[in-house]
């Protein structure tokens, strides 16, 4: 377990937000048996392995979760930050990519995917922390995010 300051870090995650040229983001529906967020919509993401860089983890997870036949480029990265919804035990690195095309092939961790417009985002049952991720990366205006899912410091 890694310790930063006084709180130990239980795990480190790379989280990927893919945005297409229509300003839609890619959401993946998590398997009902998933450890975190079962049955909820989330971003392609995963644990950073021992000795692995956050950047390498981000690309590895994209290839594992949506396939290798993708054409993307990195727009922005942010972090590390601590999670606000799980007690601050997770260290998070965020990656914002532009989607230029490809074929999405889901792995067994997910049951569906959807490209979602900012106007429709609040209609999806998403994992805690996603609104905060979108806020950090300044992908959409705040009005499209769920204020109840932003930490008090950002309200």
Secondary structure, DSSP 8 states (H G I E B T S, - for coil): -EEETTEEE-EEEEEEEEE-TTS-EEEEEE-TT-SSSTTSEE-EEEE--TT--HHHHHHHHHHHHH-S-EEEEEEEEEEEEE-SSSSS-EEEEEEEEEEEEE-----TTEEEEEEE-TTTGGGS-B-TTHHHHHHHHT-S-GGGS-GGGS-GGG-
